[in-house]
Amino acid sequence: MAVINAHITGTVWKIEVKVGDVIEAGTVVAILESMKMEMPVESEDGGTVTAIHVAEGQAVHEDAPLVTVG
C-alpha cells in the first residue's frame, strides 16, 4: 500500500479519483490550492484507490495523507 501525501499546506480544491479507481504512476489524484495557486498531487505508484482521507474544501498540512493506493 502507498499513501499519497500533500506536498504543501493548503486547501483540497478538487479530488480527481474515487475509491475503486485503477490509476497509474503520474495520475493526478487531487488538486491543492495554496496562495491562490492550484497544485496537482500525482501518484508515484500505480494501483487501485482504496481510501480517500480528505474532502474537497478541507484544509491540510504538508505531509497530510490524501489518498491510499493498494
CHARMM internal coordinates of N, CA and C (Angstrom, degrees):
IC EDIT
DIST 1 N 1 CA 1.4518
DIST 1 CA 1 C 1.5177
ANGL 1 N 1 CA 1 C 109.86
DIST 1 C 2 N 1.3017
ANGL 1 CA 1 C 2 N 114.56
DIHE 1 N 1 CA 1 C 2 N 143.15
DIST 2 N 2 CA 1.4644
ANGL 1 C 2 N 2 CA 120.47
DIHE 1 CA 1 C 2 N 2 CA 177.62
DIST 2 CA 2 C 1.5249
ANGL 2 N 2 CA 2 C 108.50
DIHE 1 C 2 N 2 CA 2 C -126.12
DIST 2 C 3 N 1.3153
ANGL 2 CA 2 C 3 N 115.50
DIHE 2 N 2 CA 2 C 3 N 134.00
DIST 3 N 3 CA 1.4562
ANGL 2 C 3 N 3 CA 120.64
DIHE 2 CA 2 C 3 N 3 CA 176.36
DIST 3 CA 3 C 1.5216
ANGL 3 N 3 CA 3 C 107.56
DIHE 2 C 3 N 3 CA 3 C -103.40
DIST 3 C 4 N 1.3158
ANGL 3 CA 3 C 4 N 115.91
DIHE 3 N 3 CA 3 C 4 N 129.34
DIST 4 N 4 CA 1.4617
ANGL 3 C 4 N 4 CA 121.24
DIHE 3 CA 3 C 4 N 4 CA 178.37
DIST 4 CA 4 C 1.5274
ANGL 4 N 4 CA 4 C 106.62
DIHE 3 C 4 N 4 CA 4 C -96.88
DIST 4 C 5 N 1.3316
ANGL 4 CA 4 C 5 N 115.63
DIHE 4 N 4 CA 4 C 5 N 121.27
DIST 5 N 5 CA 1.4546
ANGL 4 C 5 N 5 CA 121.93
DIHE 4 CA 4 C 5 N 5 CA -175.89
DIST 5 CA 5 C 1.5201
ANGL 5 N 5 CA 5 C 111.78
DIHE 4 C 5 N 5 CA 5 C -105.53
DIST 5 C 6 N 1.3233
ANGL 5 CA 5 C 6 N 114.77
DIHE 5 N 5 CA 5 C 6 N 158.48
DIST 6 N 6 CA 1.4657
ANGL 5 C 6 N 6 CA 120.78
DIHE 5 CA 5 C 6 N 6 CA 174.83
DIST 6 CA 6 C 1.5286
ANGL 6 N 6 CA 6 C 108.59
DIHE 5 C 6 N 6 CA 6 C -67.25
DIST 6 C 7 N 1.3082
ANGL 6 CA 6 C 7 N 116.90
DIHE 6 N 6 CA 6 C 7 N 137.68
DIST 7 N 7 CA 1.4594
ANGL 6 C 7 N 7 CA 120.47
DIHE 6 CA 6 C 7 N 7 CA 179.18
DIST 7 CA 7 C 1.5229
ANGL 7 N 7 CA 7 C 111.96
DIHE 6 C 7 N 7 CA 7 C -96.72
DIST 7 C 8 N 1.3326
ANGL 7 CA 7 C 8 N 116.12
DIHE 7 N 7 CA 7 C 8 N -4.91
DIST 8 N 8 CA 1.4633
ANGL 7 C 8 N 8 CA 122.04
DIHE 7 CA 7 C 8 N 8 CA 177.89
DIST 8 CA 8 C 1.5288
ANGL 8 N 8 CA 8 C 108.67
DIHE 7 C 8 N 8 CA 8 C -145.61
DIST 8 C 9 N 1.3238
ANGL 8 CA 8 C 9 N 116.25
DIHE 8 N 8 CA 8 C 9 N 162.90
DIST 9 N 9 CA 1.4626
ANGL 8 C 9 N 9 CA 121.48
DIHE 8 CA 8 C 9 N 9 CA 170.84
DIST 9 CA 9 C 1.5136
ANGL 9 N 9 CA 9 C 107.29
DIHE 8 C 9 N 9 CA 9 C -83.77
DIST 9 C 10 N 1.3248
ANGL 9 CA 9 C 10 N 117.24
DIHE 9 N 9 CA 9 C 10 N 133.21
DIST 10 N 10 CA 1.4583
ANGL 9 C 10 N 10 CA 120.10
DIHE 9 CA 9 C 10 N 10 CA -179.57
DIST 10 CA 10 C 1.5117
ANGL 10 N 10 CA 10 C 111.40
DIHE 9 C 10 N 10 CA 10 C 179.87
DIST 10 C 11 N 1.3058
ANGL 10 CA 10 C 11 N 115.10
DIHE 10 N 10 CA 10 C 11 N -155.50
DIST 11 N 11 CA 1.4567
ANGL 10 C 11 N 11 CA 123.18
DIHE 10 CA 10 C 11 N 11 CA 179.98
DIST 11 CA 11 C 1.5224
ANGL 11 N 11 CA 11 C 108.68
DIHE 10 C 11 N 11 CA 11 C -118.93
DIST 11 C 12 N 1.3331
ANGL 11 CA 11 C 12 N 116.28
DIHE 11 N 11 CA 11 C 12 N 138.32
DIST 12 N 12 CA 1.4624
ANGL 11 C 12 N 12 CA 120.27
DIHE 11 CA 11 C 12 N 12 CA 176.25
DIST 12 CA 12 C 1.5234
ANGL 12 N 12 CA 12 C 107.24
DIHE 11 C 12 N 12 CA 12 C -71.13
DIST 12 C 13 N 1.3107
ANGL 12 CA 12 C 13 N 116.36
DIHE 12 N 12 CA 12 C 13 N 109.04
DIST 13 N 13 CA 1.4623
ANGL 12 C 13 N 13 CA 121.14
DIHE 12 CA 12 C 13 N 13 CA -178.01
DIST 13 CA 13 C 1.5233
ANGL 13 N 13 CA 13 C 110.33
DIHE 12 C 13 N 13 CA 13 C -82.50
DIST 13 C 14 N 1.3568
ANGL 13 CA 13 C 14 N 116.06
DIHE 13 N 13 CA 13 C 14 N -42.77
DIST 14 N 14 CA 1.4568
ANGL 13 C 14 N 14 CA 119.83
DIHE 13 CA 13 C 14 N 14 CA -178.66
DIST 14 CA 14 C 1.5241
ANGL 14 N 14 CA 14 C 109.81
DIHE 13 C 14 N 14 CA 14 C -154.41
DIST 14 C 15 N 1.3219
ANGL 14 CA 14 C 15 N 115.98
DIHE 14 N 14 CA 14 C 15 N 139.47
DIST 15 N 15 CA 1.4585
ANGL 14 C 15 N 15 CA 121.75
DIHE 14 CA 14 C 15 N 15 CA 172.56
DIST 15 CA 15 C 1.5219
ANGL 15 N 15 CA 15 C 106.61
DIHE 14 C 15 N 15 CA 15 C -101.04
DIST 15 C 16 N 1.3265
ANGL 15 CA 15 C 16 N 116.58
DIHE 15 N 15 CA 15 C 16 N 125.11
DIST 16 N 16 CA 1.4599
ANGL 15 C 16 N 16 CA 121.86
DIHE 15 CA 15 C 16 N 16 CA -172.51
DIST 16 CA 16 C 1.5261
ANGL 16 N 16 CA 16 C 114.06
DIHE 15 C 16 N 16 CA 16 C -96.70
DIST 16 C 17 N 1.3387
ANGL 16 CA 16 C 17 N 118.19
DIHE 16 N 16 CA 16 C 17 N -5.46
DIST 17 N 17 CA 1.4653
ANGL 16 C 17 N 17 CA 121.24
DIHE 16 CA 16 C 17 N 17 CA -177.70
DIST 17 CA 17 C 1.5215
ANGL 17 N 17 CA 17 C 109.28
DIHE 16 C 17 N 17 CA 17 C -129.94
DIST 17 C 18 N 1.3296
ANGL 17 CA 17 C 18 N 115.31
DIHE 17 N 17 CA 17 C 18 N 168.46
DIST 18 N 18 CA 1.4694
ANGL 17 C 18 N 18 CA 120.33
DIHE 17 CA 17 C 18 N 18 CA 173.96
DIST 18 CA 18 C 1.5244
ANGL 18 N 18 CA 18 C 108.37
DIHE 17 C 18 N 18 CA 18 C -135.67
DIST 18 C 19 N 1.3239
ANGL 18 CA 18 C 19 N 115.88
DIHE 18 N 18 CA 18 C 19 N 160.78
DIST 19 N 19 CA 1.4549
ANGL 18 C 19 N 19 CA 120.76
DIHE 18 CA 18 C 19 N 19 CA 179.94
DIST 19 CA 19 C 1.5297
ANGL 19 N 19 CA 19 C 108.64
DIHE 18 C 19 N 19 CA 19 C -56.86
DIST 19 C 20 N 1.3291
ANGL 19 CA 19 C 20 N 115.21
DIHE 19 N 19 CA 19 C 20 N 133.07
DIST 20 N 20 CA 1.4637
ANGL 19 C 20 N 20 CA 121.42
DIHE 19 CA 19 C 20 N 20 CA -179.12
DIST 20 CA 20 C 1.5174
ANGL 20 N 20 CA 20 C 113.89
DIHE 19 C 20 N 20 CA 20 C 99.42
DIST 20 C 21 N 1.3431
ANGL 20 CA 20 C 21 N 117.54
DIHE 20 N 20 CA 20 C 21 N -16.13
DIST 21 N 21 CA 1.4648
ANGL 20 C 21 N 21 CA 119.94
DIHE 20 CA 20 C 21 N 21 CA 177.56
DIST 21 CA 21 C 1.5233
ANGL 21 N 21 CA 21 C 110.37
DIHE 20 C 21 N 21 CA 21 C -65.63
DIST 21 C 22 N 1.3128
ANGL 21 CA 21 C 22 N 116.51
DIHE 21 N 21 CA 21 C 22 N 139.20
DIST 22 N 22 CA 1.4596
ANGL 21 C 22 N 22 CA 122.14
DIHE 21 CA 21 C 22 N 22 CA 173.05
DIST 22 CA 22 C 1.5239
ANGL 22 N 22 CA 22 C 106.47
DIHE 21 C 22 N 22 CA 22 C -96.70
DIST 22 C 23 N 1.3345
ANGL 22 CA 22 C 23 N 115.88
DIHE 22 N 22 CA 22 C 23 N 123.42
DIST 23 N 23 CA 1.4638
ANGL 22 C 23 N 23 CA 120.42
DIHE 22 CA 22 C 23 N 23 CA -176.52
DIST 23 CA 23 C 1.5161
ANGL 23 N 23 CA 23 C 110.15
DIHE 22 C 23 N 23 CA 23 C -123.44
DIST 23 C 24 N 1.3157
ANGL 23 CA 23 C 24 N 115.11
DIHE 23 N 23 CA 23 C 24 N 164.65
DIST 24 N 24 CA 1.4593
ANGL 23 C 24 N 24 CA 122.88
DIHE 23 CA 23 C 24 N 24 CA 177.46
DIST 24 CA 24 C 1.5193
ANGL 24 N 24 CA 24 C 108.86
DIHE 23 C 24 N 24 CA 24 C -112.58
DIST 24 C 25 N 1.3140
ANGL 24 CA 24 C 25 N 116.35
DIHE 24 N 24 CA 24 C 25 N 163.54
DIST 25 N 25 CA 1.4632
ANGL 24 C 25 N 25 CA 120.25
DIHE 24 CA 24 C 25 N 25 CA 172.38
DIST 25 CA 25 C 1.5255
ANGL 25 N 25 CA 25 C 108.05
DIHE 24 C 25 N 25 CA 25 C -56.40
DIST 25 C 26 N 1.3203
ANGL 25 CA 25 C 26 N 117.07
DIHE 25 N 25 CA 25 C 26 N 135.25
DIST 26 N 26 CA 1.4602
ANGL 25 C 26 N 26 CA 121.41
DIHE 25 CA 25 C 26 N 26 CA -179.94
DIST 26 CA 26 C 1.5131
ANGL 26 N 26 CA 26 C 114.14
DIHE 25 C 26 N 26 CA 26 C 95.04
DIST 26 C 27 N 1.3328
ANGL 26 CA 26 C 27 N 117.61
DIHE 26 N 26 CA 26 C 27 N -6.95
DIST 27 N 27 CA 1.4631
ANGL 26 C 27 N 27 CA 120.86
DIHE 26 CA 26 C 27 N 27 CA 177.71
DIST 27 CA 27 C 1.5232
ANGL 27 N 27 CA 27 C 109.92
DIHE 26 C 27 N 27 CA 27 C -69.37
DIST 27 C 28 N 1.3229
ANGL 27 CA 27 C 28 N 117.23
DIHE 27 N 27 CA 27 C 28 N 133.06
DIST 28 N 28 CA 1.4618
ANGL 27 C 28 N 28 CA 121.36
DIHE 27 CA 27 C 28 N 28 CA 175.58
DIST 28 CA 28 C 1.5267
ANGL 28 N 28 CA 28 C 107.61
DIHE 27 C 28 N 28 CA 28 C -74.98
DIST 28 C 29 N 1.3338
ANGL 28 CA 28 C 29 N 116.48
DIHE 28 N 28 CA 28 C 29 N 120.72
DIST 29 N 29 CA 1.4603
ANGL 28 C 29 N 29 CA 120.97
DIHE 28 CA 28 C 29 N 29 CA -178.54
DIST 29 CA 29 C 1.5233
ANGL 29 N 29 CA 29 C 112.16
DIHE 28 C 29 N 29 CA 29 C -99.35
DIST 29 C 30 N 1.3269
ANGL 29 CA 29 C 30 N 116.80
DIHE 29 N 29 CA 29 C 30 N -26.27
DIST 30 N 30 CA 1.4640
ANGL 29 C 30 N 30 CA 121.01
DIHE 29 CA 29 C 30 N 30 CA 179.93
DIST 30 CA 30 C 1.5216
ANGL 30 N 30 CA 30 C 108.84
DIHE 29 C 30 N 30 CA 30 C -157.50
DIST 30 C 31 N 1.3224
ANGL 30 CA 30 C 31 N 114.61
DIHE 30 N 30 CA 30 C 31 N 161.25
DIST 31 N 31 CA 1.4616
ANGL 30 C 31 N 31 CA 120.65
DIHE 30 CA 30 C 31 N 31 CA 174.45
DIST 31 CA 31 C 1.5230
ANGL 31 N 31 CA 31 C 106.84
DIHE 30 C 31 N 31 CA 31 C -123.86
DIST 31 C 32 N 1.3303
ANGL 31 CA 31 C 32 N 115.22
DIHE 31 N 31 CA 31 C 32 N 124.73
DIST 32 N 32 CA 1.4523
ANGL 31 C 32 N 32 CA 121.17
DIHE 31 CA 31 C 32 N 32 CA 178.58
DIST 32 CA 32 C 1.5248
ANGL 32 N 32 CA 32 C 109.29
DIHE 31 C 32 N 32 CA 32 C -102.53
DIST 32 C 33 N 1.3180
ANGL 32 CA 32 C 33 N 115.89
DIHE 32 N 32 CA 32 C 33 N 147.17
DIST 33 N 33 CA 1.4545
ANGL 32 C 33 N 33 CA 120.72
DIHE 32 CA 32 C 33 N 33 CA 175.26
DIST 33 CA 33 C 1.5183
ANGL 33 N 33 CA 33 C 107.78
DIHE 32 C 33 N 33 CA 33 C -112.20
DIST 33 C 34 N 1.3189
ANGL 33 CA 33 C 34 N 115.64
DIHE 33 N 33 CA 33 C 34 N 129.66
DIST 34 N 34 CA 1.4539
ANGL 33 C 34 N 34 CA 121.52
DIHE 33 CA 33 C 34 N 34 CA 177.74
DIST 34 CA 34 C 1.5193
ANGL 34 N 34 CA 34 C 107.93
DIHE 33 C 34 N 34 CA 34 C -145.31
DIST 34 C 35 N 1.3050
ANGL 34 CA 34 C 35 N 116.91
DIHE 34 N 34 CA 34 C 35 N 126.30
DIST 35 N 35 CA 1.4643
ANGL 34 C 35 N 35 CA 122.67
DIHE 34 CA 34 C 35 N 35 CA 179.61
DIST 35 CA 35 C 1.5312
ANGL 35 N 35 CA 35 C 111.33
DIHE 34 C 35 N 35 CA 35 C 52.88
DIST 35 C 36 N 1.3405
ANGL 35 CA 35 C 36 N 115.91
DIHE 35 N 35 CA 35 C 36 N 43.83
DIST 36 N 36 CA 1.4758
ANGL 35 C 36 N 36 CA 123.96
DIHE 35 CA 35 C 36 N 36 CA 177.45
DIST 36 CA 36 C 1.5270
ANGL 36 N 36 CA 36 C 113.58
DIHE 35 C 36 N 36 CA 36 C 66.67
DIST 36 C 37 N 1.3368
ANGL 36 CA 36 C 37 N 117.24
DIHE 36 N 36 CA 36 C 37 N 16.16
DIST 37 N 37 CA 1.4617
ANGL 36 C 37 N 37 CA 121.39
DIHE 36 CA 36 C 37 N 37 CA 176.86
DIST 37 CA 37 C 1.5197
ANGL 37 N 37 CA 37 C 108.62
DIHE 36 C 37 N 37 CA 37 C -115.14
DIST 37 C 38 N 1.3205
ANGL 37 CA 37 C 38 N 116.54
DIHE 37 N 37 CA 37 C 38 N 140.83
DIST 38 N 38 CA 1.4632
ANGL 37 C 38 N 38 CA 121.96
DIHE 37 CA 37 C 38 N 38 CA 177.12
DIST 38 CA 38 C 1.5283
ANGL 38 N 38 CA 38 C 108.79
DIHE 37 C 38 N 38 CA 38 C -95.99
DIST 38 C 39 N 1.3403
ANGL 38 CA 38 C 39 N 115.25
DIHE 38 N 38 CA 38 C 39 N 125.60
DIST 39 N 39 CA 1.4557
ANGL 38 C 39 N 39 CA 121.01
DIHE 38 CA 38 C 39 N 39 CA -176.99
DIST 39 CA 39 C 1.5245
ANGL 39 N 39 CA 39 C 109.73
DIHE 38 C 39 N 39 CA 39 C -120.57
DIST 39 C 40 N 1.3327
ANGL 39 CA 39 C 40 N 118.58
DIHE 39 N 39 CA 39 C 40 N 115.72
DIST 40 N 40 CA 1.4623
ANGL 39 C 40 N 40 CA 119.80
DIHE 39 CA 39 C 40 N 40 CA 178.01
DIST 40 CA 40 C 1.5353
ANGL 40 N 40 CA 40 C 111.14
DIHE 39 C 40 N 40 CA 40 C -72.72
DIST 40 C 41 N 1.3275
ANGL 40 CA 40 C 41 N 115.70
DIHE 40 N 40 CA 40 C 41 N 145.17
DIST 41 N 41 CA 1.4669
ANGL 40 C 41 N 41 CA 122.08
DIHE 40 CA 40 C 41 N 41 CA 175.42
DIST 41 CA 41 C 1.5228
ANGL 41 N 41 CA 41 C 106.02
DIHE 40 C 41 N 41 CA 41 C -113.06
DIST 41 C 42 N 1.3265
ANGL 41 CA 41 C 42 N 116.58
DIHE 41 N 41 CA 41 C 42 N 120.13
DIST 42 N 42 CA 1.4642
ANGL 41 C 42 N 42 CA 122.19
DIHE 41 CA 41 C 42 N 42 CA -176.74
DIST 42 CA 42 C 1.5262
ANGL 42 N 42 CA 42 C 111.20
DIHE 41 C 42 N 42 CA 42 C -105.54
DIST 42 C 43 N 1.3165
ANGL 42 CA 42 C 43 N 114.82
DIHE 42 N 42 CA 42 C 43 N 149.89
DIST 43 N 43 CA 1.4587
ANGL 42 C 43 N 43 CA 120.95
DIHE 42 CA 42 C 43 N 43 CA 175.31
DIST 43 CA 43 C 1.5253
ANGL 43 N 43 CA 43 C 109.32
DIHE 42 C 43 N 43 CA 43 C -77.22
DIST 43 C 44 N 1.3248
ANGL 43 CA 43 C 44 N 116.18
DIHE 43 N 43 CA 43 C 44 N 138.49
DIST 44 N 44 CA 1.4618
ANGL 43 C 44 N 44 CA 120.28
DIHE 43 CA 43 C 44 N 44 CA 175.32
DIST 44 CA 44 C 1.5254
ANGL 44 N 44 CA 44 C 111.07
DIHE 43 C 44 N 44 CA 44 C -87.04
DIST 44 C 45 N 1.3429
ANGL 44 CA 44 C 45 N 116.23
DIHE 44 N 44 CA 44 C 45 N -18.02
DIST 45 N 45 CA 1.4606
ANGL 44 C 45 N 45 CA 121.54
DIHE 44 CA 44 C 45 N 45 CA -177.30
DIST 45 CA 45 C 1.5216
ANGL 45 N 45 CA 45 C 110.16
DIHE 44 C 45 N 45 CA 45 C -127.04
DIST 45 C 46 N 1.3087
ANGL 45 CA 45 C 46 N 116.07
DIHE 45 N 45 CA 45 C 46 N 156.67
DIST 46 N 46 CA 1.4496
ANGL 45 C 46 N 46 CA 121.35
DIHE 45 CA 45 C 46 N 46 CA 172.17
DIST 46 CA 46 C 1.5171
ANGL 46 N 46 CA 46 C 109.99
DIHE 45 C 46 N 46 CA 46 C -91.95
DIST 46 C 47 N 1.3253
ANGL 46 CA 46 C 47 N 116.04
DIHE 46 N 46 CA 46 C 47 N 163.97
DIST 47 N 47 CA 1.4604
ANGL 46 C 47 N 47 CA 120.65
DIHE 46 CA 46 C 47 N 47 CA 177.99
DIST 47 CA 47 C 1.5123
ANGL 47 N 47 CA 47 C 110.63
DIHE 46 C 47 N 47 CA 47 C 151.42
DIST 47 C 48 N 1.3195
ANGL 47 CA 47 C 48 N 115.49
DIHE 47 N 47 CA 47 C 48 N -161.63
DIST 48 N 48 CA 1.4607
ANGL 47 C 48 N 48 CA 122.29
DIHE 47 CA 47 C 48 N 48 CA -179.85
DIST 48 CA 48 C 1.5222
ANGL 48 N 48 CA 48 C 109.30
DIHE 47 C 48 N 48 CA 48 C -107.29
DIST 48 C 49 N 1.3278
ANGL 48 CA 48 C 49 N 116.19
DIHE 48 N 48 CA 48 C 49 N 132.93
DIST 49 N 49 CA 1.4663
ANGL 48 C 49 N 49 CA 120.75
DIHE 48 CA 48 C 49 N 49 CA 177.49
DIST 49 CA 49 C 1.5303
ANGL 49 N 49 CA 49 C 107.85
DIHE 48 C 49 N 49 CA 49 C -68.21
DIST 49 C 50 N 1.3384
ANGL 49 CA 49 C 50 N 116.15
DIHE 49 N 49 CA 49 C 50 N 119.73
DIST 50 N 50 CA 1.4603
ANGL 49 C 50 N 50 CA 120.52
DIHE 49 CA 49 C 50 N 50 CA -178.18
DIST 50 CA 50 C 1.5258
ANGL 50 N 50 CA 50 C 112.85
DIHE 49 C 50 N 50 CA 50 C -105.41
DIST 50 C 51 N 1.3348
ANGL 50 CA 50 C 51 N 117.78
DIHE 50 N 50 CA 50 C 51 N -19.98
DIST 51 N 51 CA 1.4678
ANGL 50 C 51 N 51 CA 120.36
DIHE 50 CA 50 C 51 N 51 CA 179.46
DIST 51 CA 51 C 1.5147
ANGL 51 N 51 CA 51 C 110.41
DIHE 50 C 51 N 51 CA 51 C -158.79
DIST 51 C 52 N 1.3223
ANGL 51 CA 51 C 52 N 115.35
DIHE 51 N 51 CA 51 C 52 N 146.14
DIST 52 N 52 CA 1.4561
ANGL 51 C 52 N 52 CA 122.53
DIHE 51 CA 51 C 52 N 52 CA 171.51
DIST 52 CA 52 C 1.5254
ANGL 52 N 52 CA 52 C 105.77
DIHE 51 C 52 N 52 CA 52 C -118.89
DIST 52 C 53 N 1.3214
ANGL 52 CA 52 C 53 N 116.35
DIHE 52 N 52 CA 52 C 53 N 124.06
DIST 53 N 53 CA 1.4579
ANGL 52 C 53 N 53 CA 121.84
DIHE 52 CA 52 C 53 N 53 CA -171.03
DIST 53 CA 53 C 1.5251
ANGL 53 N 53 CA 53 C 114.07
DIHE 52 C 53 N 53 CA 53 C -98.59
DIST 53 C 54 N 1.3223
ANGL 53 CA 53 C 54 N 118.35
DIHE 53 N 53 CA 53 C 54 N -3.47
DIST 54 N 54 CA 1.4651
ANGL 53 C 54 N 54 CA 121.71
DIHE 53 CA 53 C 54 N 54 CA -176.07
DIST 54 CA 54 C 1.5252
ANGL 54 N 54 CA 54 C 110.00
DIHE 53 C 54 N 54 CA 54 C -134.11
DIST 54 C 55 N 1.3192
ANGL 54 CA 54 C 55 N 115.24
DIHE 54 N 54 CA 54 C 55 N 168.35
DIST 55 N 55 CA 1.4647
ANGL 54 C 55 N 55 CA 121.75
DIHE 54 CA 54 C 55 N 55 CA 176.64
DIST 55 CA 55 C 1.5262
ANGL 55 N 55 CA 55 C 108.76
DIHE 54 C 55 N 55 CA 55 C -122.54
DIST 55 C 56 N 1.3151
ANGL 55 CA 55 C 56 N 116.45
DIHE 55 N 55 CA 55 C 56 N 153.59
DIST 56 N 56 CA 1.4591
ANGL 55 C 56 N 56 CA 120.15
DIHE 55 CA 55 C 56 N 56 CA 175.96
DIST 56 CA 56 C 1.5263
ANGL 56 N 56 CA 56 C 108.81
DIHE 55 C 56 N 56 CA 56 C -59.15
DIST 56 C 57 N 1.3133
ANGL 56 CA 56 C 57 N 115.84
DIHE 56 N 56 CA 56 C 57 N 136.58
DIST 57 N 57 CA 1.4508
ANGL 56 C 57 N 57 CA 121.74
DIHE 56 CA 56 C 57 N 57 CA -178.68
DIST 57 CA 57 C 1.5221
ANGL 57 N 57 CA 57 C 113.97
DIHE 56 C 57 N 57 CA 57 C 91.61
DIST 57 C 58 N 1.3138
ANGL 57 CA 57 C 58 N 117.18
DIHE 57 N 57 CA 57 C 58 N -8.68
DIST 58 N 58 CA 1.4631
ANGL 57 C 58 N 58 CA 121.71
DIHE 57 CA 57 C 58 N 58 CA -178.39
DIST 58 CA 58 C 1.5252
ANGL 58 N 58 CA 58 C 110.89
DIHE 57 C 58 N 58 CA 58 C -78.97
DIST 58 C 59 N 1.3169
ANGL 58 CA 58 C 59 N 116.75
DIHE 58 N 58 CA 58 C 59 N 137.75
DIST 59 N 59 CA 1.4621
ANGL 58 C 59 N 59 CA 121.60
DIHE 58 CA 58 C 59 N 59 CA 174.02
DIST 59 CA 59 C 1.5242
ANGL 59 N 59 CA 59 C 108.65
DIHE 58 C 59 N 59 CA 59 C -79.56
DIST 59 C 60 N 1.3280
ANGL 59 CA 59 C 60 N 116.51
DIHE 59 N 59 CA 59 C 60 N 138.32
DIST 60 N 60 CA 1.4630
ANGL 59 C 60 N 60 CA 121.46
DIHE 59 CA 59 C 60 N 60 CA 178.77
DIST 60 CA 60 C 1.5279
ANGL 60 N 60 CA 60 C 109.55
DIHE 59 C 60 N 60 CA 60 C -133.29
DIST 60 C 61 N 1.3235
ANGL 60 CA 60 C 61 N 114.52
DIHE 60 N 60 CA 60 C 61 N 152.71
DIST 61 N 61 CA 1.4577
ANGL 60 C 61 N 61 CA 121.54
DIHE 60 CA 60 C 61 N 61 CA 174.83
DIST 61 CA 61 C 1.5202
ANGL 61 N 61 CA 61 C 109.14
DIHE 60 C 61 N 61 CA 61 C -97.55
DIST 61 C 62 N 1.3162
ANGL 61 CA 61 C 62 N 116.16
DIHE 61 N 61 CA 61 C 62 N 160.93
DIST 62 N 62 CA 1.4592
ANGL 61 C 62 N 62 CA 121.17
DIHE 61 CA 61 C 62 N 62 CA 175.06
DIST 62 CA 62 C 1.5265
ANGL 62 N 62 CA 62 C 109.09
DIHE 61 C 62 N 62 CA 62 C -54.75
DIST 62 C 63 N 1.3005
ANGL 62 CA 62 C 63 N 117.06
DIHE 62 N 62 CA 62 C 63 N 137.24
DIST 63 N 63 CA 1.4756
ANGL 62 C 63 N 63 CA 126.60
DIHE 62 CA 62 C 63 N 63 CA -179.73
DIST 63 CA 63 C 1.5244
ANGL 63 N 63 CA 63 C 113.46
DIHE 62 C 63 N 63 CA 63 C 75.40
DIST 63 C 64 N 1.3264
ANGL 63 CA 63 C 64 N 119.56
DIHE 63 N 63 CA 63 C 64 N 7.11
DIST 64 N 64 CA 1.4596
ANGL 63 C 64 N 64 CA 121.21
DIHE 63 CA 63 C 64 N 64 CA 175.07
DIST 64 CA 64 C 1.5272
ANGL 64 N 64 CA 64 C 109.51
DIHE 63 C 64 N 64 CA 64 C -68.70
DIST 64 C 65 N 1.3368
ANGL 64 CA 64 C 65 N 118.48
DIHE 64 N 64 CA 64 C 65 N 138.64
DIST 65 N 65 CA 1.4700
ANGL 64 C 65 N 65 CA 119.82
DIHE 64 CA 64 C 65 N 65 CA 179.25
DIST 65 CA 65 C 1.5230
ANGL 65 N 65 CA 65 C 110.86
DIHE 64 C 65 N 65 CA 65 C -69.02
DIST 65 C 66 N 1.3311
ANGL 65 CA 65 C 66 N 116.06
DIHE 65 N 65 CA 65 C 66 N 134.20
DIST 66 N 66 CA 1.4593
ANGL 65 C 66 N 66 CA 121.83
DIHE 65 CA 65 C 66 N 66 CA 179.60
DIST 66 CA 66 C 1.5276
ANGL 66 N 66 CA 66 C 110.80
DIHE 65 C 66 N 66 CA 66 C -107.91
DIST 66 C 67 N 1.3340
ANGL 66 CA 66 C 67 N 115.34
DIHE 66 N 66 CA 66 C 67 N -53.98
DIST 67 N 67 CA 1.4702
ANGL 66 C 67 N 67 CA 121.87
DIHE 66 CA 66 C 67 N 67 CA -172.97
DIST 67 CA 67 C 1.5265
ANGL 67 N 67 CA 67 C 108.69
DIHE 66 C 67 N 67 CA 67 C -141.57
DIST 67 C 68 N 1.3390
ANGL 67 CA 67 C 68 N 116.46
DIHE 67 N 67 CA 67 C 68 N 144.55
DIST 68 N 68 CA 1.4548
ANGL 67 C 68 N 68 CA 121.19
DIHE 67 CA 67 C 68 N 68 CA 172.38
DIST 68 CA 68 C 1.5246
ANGL 68 N 68 CA 68 C 108.60
DIHE 67 C 68 N 68 CA 68 C -110.97
DIST 68 C 69 N 1.3305
ANGL 68 CA 68 C 69 N 114.46
DIHE 68 N 68 CA 68 C 69 N 134.39
DIST 69 N 69 CA 1.4643
ANGL 68 C 69 N 69 CA 121.85
DIHE 68 CA 68 C 69 N 69 CA 178.59
DIST 69 CA 69 C 1.5318
ANGL 69 N 69 CA 69 C 107.03
DIHE 68 C 69 N 69 CA 69 C -118.12
DIST 69 C 70 N 1.3448
ANGL 69 CA 69 C 70 N 116.07
DIHE 69 N 69 CA 69 C 70 N 130.01
DIST 70 N 70 CA 1.4661
ANGL 69 C 70 N 70 CA 120.18
DIHE 69 CA 69 C 70 N 70 CA -178.95
DIST 70 CA 70 C 1.4953
ANGL 70 N 70 CA 70 C 112.10
DIHE 69 C 70 N 70 CA 70 C -112.96
END
COOR INIT
IC SEED 1 N 1 CA 1 C
IC BUILD
